[in-house]
Amino acid sequence: MVLTINVAVLLAAIIIVRLRRRTQARSRNDEKLTVVIVLVFGVLIAPTAFGQAIFDVVGQLAQGVAQSGSP
């Protein structure tokens, strides 16, 4: 039996664990590493159908906010 692991799922788990820590316990380098991990996660998930669905929803929300602010 071969066990495969999706890198995006692994990064999502790492992000959740890192963000559960208290803010005061994080150093500046630790915060920078978290940002890099989140960016890599975004790049990995963007070309998937799930990533495209998120992109569409966020785009619609941004368009609705932009239209509500105009007269």
C-alpha positions, 0 to 999 in steps of 0.5 A: 500500500502506498501512502500519498499526501497532498502538499496543500493539505500538509501546508494547511495543517501546518498553517493551522498549527502555527496560527493557534500559537499566541501572538506574543510568543511569535518572533518577527522571523516566525511571522515571516515564515508563516507568511511565506508558508501561506503564500506557497499554500495560495500558489498551490491551491490557486490552479485547483477547482476549489481555488478557482471557486474561492477566487470567484467568491472573493471577486464577487464580494469585492465587486459588491463592496466596490459597487455599494460605495459608489453613488 
